[in-house]
């Protein structure tokens, strides 16, 4: 799922590179998605995040943060043992509220948070004259994670006159 998240972030970055007219409205949304991924990773690693959840980032800064997040989650998930992650993380929100959240819930939040905002970004891209890029999971599964058995050729139509 984190390969999907990184793939989605890259598709949005590519679409934004080609649609400068969308930057004013779309970059804050993308910066938020990437910063939220960053903040959650920092909490998982028990360190202070470098970004707030709604930072003002340039396209280049978004590209750098996306690459950092991808590497960070690949390392974090790679350290998990077989089976679902266990344990919980104690942290404070940006409003100062303290919570304890299971690691699995945090990872689920990271994966499920981005699609909402990427949909908003797709709408902005379309209004700005760009292409509303698909970041749906099934597109990732078909394009980025292809398997020979995923594409099925249509069966020939039986000849009704054959005996």
Secondary structure as the mmCIF struct_conf table of DSSP 4:
data_model
#
loop_
_struct_conf.conf_type_id
_struct_conf.id
_struct_conf.beg_label_comp_id
_struct_conf.beg_label_asym_id
_struct_conf.beg_label_seq_id
_struct_conf.end_label_comp_id
_struct_conf.end_label_asym_id
_struct_conf.end_label_seq_id
HELX_RH_AL_P HELX_RH_AL_P1 UNK A 2 UNK A 17
TURN_TY1_P TURN_TY1_P1 UNK A 18 UNK A 18
HELX_RH_3T_P HELX_RH_3T_P1 UNK A 20 UNK A 22
HELX_RH_AL_P HELX_RH_AL_P2 UNK A 23 UNK A 44
TURN_TY1_P TURN_TY1_P2 UNK A 45 UNK A 46
BEND BEND1 UNK A 47 UNK A 47
BEND BEND2 UNK A 50 UNK A 51
TURN_TY1_P TURN_TY1_P3 UNK A 53 UNK A 54
HELX_RH_AL_P HELX_RH_AL_P3 UNK A 59 UNK A 79
BEND BEND3 UNK A 80 UNK A 80
BEND BEND4 UNK A 82 UNK A 84
STRN STRN1 UNK A 88 UNK A 92
TURN_TY1_P TURN_TY1_P4 UNK A 94 UNK A 95
BEND BEND5 UNK A 96 UNK A 96
STRN STRN2 UNK A 98 UNK A 102
HELX_RH_AL_P HELX_RH_AL_P4 UNK A 103 UNK A 127
TURN_TY1_P TURN_TY1_P5 UNK A 128 UNK A 129
BEND BEND6 UNK A 130 UNK A 130
HELX_RH_AL_P HELX_RH_AL_P5 UNK A 137 UNK A 143
TURN_TY1_P TURN_TY1_P6 UNK A 144 UNK A 144
BEND BEND7 UNK A 145 UNK A 145
HELX_RH_3T_P HELX_RH_3T_P2 UNK A 148 UNK A 150
BEND BEND8 UNK A 151 UNK A 151
HELX_LH_PP_P HELX_LH_PP_P1 UNK A 153 UNK A 158
TURN_TY1_P TURN_TY1_P7 UNK A 160 UNK A 161
#
